[in-house]
Amino acid sequence: MPFSHIDEGLSPTLPEDEGLVEFLLGNGTSLIFIKDEDSRIIYANRAFLAVYAPAQRDSIIGTTTVESFP
């Protein structure tokens, strides 16, 4: 049985390579977005942005969902 840090009861950690983390978040098929305390979108991956019309995608960051879908 291969060693796994999860098997040892330790919490899994993200890789220290920020480029790898950004690649995984940005290129997956899951819709991933983060909002701030004012419900404004501060991060959105490609899959999430694909929900919006191509002309809207560059202006999604910094807006709320209500602003995008009146």
C-alpha positions as CSV (number, residue, x, y, z in Angstrom):
1,M,0.0,0.0,0.0
2,P,1.5,3.4,-1.0
3,F,2.2,6.0,1.6
4,S,-0.4,8.7,1.9
5,H,-0.3,11.7,4.3
6,I,-4.0,11.4,4.6
7,D,-3.6,7.8,5.9
8,E,-1.3,9.2,8.6
9,G,-4.0,11.5,9.9
10,L,-2.4,14.7,8.7
11,S,-4.3,17.4,6.9
12,P,-3.7,17.6,3.2
13,T,-1.9,20.8,2.0
14,L,-1.9,22.6,-1.3
15,P,1.3,22.5,-3.3
16,E,3.6,25.5,-2.8
17,D,3.7,26.0,-6.5
18,E,1.2,28.8,-7.1
19,G,1.3,28.2,-10.9
20,L,0.1,24.6,-10.4
21,V,-2.7,25.7,-8.1
22,E,-3.8,28.4,-10.6
23,F,-3.6,25.9,-13.4
24,L,-5.8,23.3,-11.6
25,L,-8.4,25.9,-10.5
26,G,-8.5,27.6,-13.9
27,N,-8.7,24.6,-16.2
28,G,-11.0,22.2,-14.3
29,T,-14.6,21.6,-15.3
30,S,-16.0,22.6,-11.9
31,L,-17.5,26.1,-11.6
32,I,-15.3,27.9,-9.1
33,F,-15.8,31.5,-7.9
34,I,-15.0,33.5,-4.8
35,K,-17.0,36.5,-3.6
36,D,-16.0,39.2,-1.1
37,E,-18.1,40.4,1.9
38,D,-20.1,42.6,-0.5
39,S,-21.0,39.7,-2.7
40,R,-18.8,40.9,-5.5
41,I,-17.0,38.2,-7.5
42,I,-13.3,38.5,-6.9
43,Y,-12.2,35.3,-8.6
44,A,-13.8,33.1,-11.3
45,N,-12.3,30.2,-13.3
46,R,-12.9,29.6,-17.0
47,A,-15.7,27.1,-16.4
48,F,-17.6,29.7,-14.3
49,L,-17.0,32.5,-16.8
50,A,-18.4,30.2,-19.6
51,V,-21.8,30.6,-18.1
52,Y,-21.8,34.2,-19.2
53,A,-22.0,35.6,-22.8
54,P,-18.6,36.1,-24.3
55,A,-19.0,39.9,-24.4
56,Q,-19.7,39.9,-20.6
57,R,-16.8,37.7,-19.4
58,D,-14.1,40.4,-19.1
59,S,-16.4,42.5,-16.9
60,I,-17.6,39.9,-14.4
61,I,-14.8,40.4,-11.8
62,G,-15.9,43.1,-9.4
63,T,-19.6,42.7,-10.0
64,T,-22.4,40.9,-8.2
65,T,-24.5,38.2,-9.7
66,V,-27.6,40.4,-9.5
67,E,-25.8,43.0,-11.6
68,S,-25.1,40.4,-14.3
69,F,-28.6,38.9,-14.4
70,P,-31.1,41.8,-13.9
